[in-house]
Amino acid sequence: MDMTPNSPAELAEPLSAPAATAPPVPVPVLPEVHELPEVQFVKPKGCLYALSQPPLMLFLAVIAVLLAVTGAYDLSLP
C-alpha cells in the first residue's frame, strides 16, 4: 500500500507553466565621484602599539619576574 497522500501525477508541475513576472525594481542612482565626501583613512593600531604602553609593560615584567623566581625555586629543590 502506497502511503503518499498525492500521486506522482498530481505532484508533477504542468508542462507549460507560465513564466513568473515580477514588477521592475528601481535601481538606486549612485552619486558622482566629485559629489562624495572626502574620506580620511586612519591607520589601525595593532598589538605592538598596546605593548608599548608603560602600565602593560610593567605588569608583564612583574609576571615574568614571578615566573622566573618560581622556576628557579622549583629547580633548586632536591
C-alpha positions, -999 to 999 in steps of 0.1 A, spaced: 0 0 0 14 34 -10 14 59 19 19 91 -1 -11 114 1 -7 126 -36 0 106 -66 32 114 -87 10 128 -114 -6 153 -90 28 164 -77 43 170 -112 44 205 -125 24 213 -156 45 212 -188 36 247 -198 38 267 -166 35 305 -172 67 324 -166 68 344 -133 68 381 -139 79 404 -111 74 441 -111 105 461 -120 128 470 -91 141 506 -91 179 508 -92 194 534 -68 214 561 -85 249 565 -71 264 600 -67 292 611 -89 328 608 -77 332 645 -72 300 646 -51 313 621 -25 326 634 8 364 631 13 374 600 33 403 601 56 419 568 63 431 560 98 460 536 102 448 508 126 468 503 157 479 467 163 492 449 193 527 463 191 510 496 199 495 481 230 528 465 241 544 500 240 522 512 268 541 516 302 515 501 325 511 469 304 549 465 301 552 470 339 525 443 345 542 419 321 576 425 337 562 417 372 546 385 359 579 375 341 598 381 373 574 360 393 576 331 368 614 333 368 616 333 406 592 303 409 610 284 381 644 290 399 629 279 432 615 247 416 648 239 400 667 244 433 645 218 452 662 185 458 
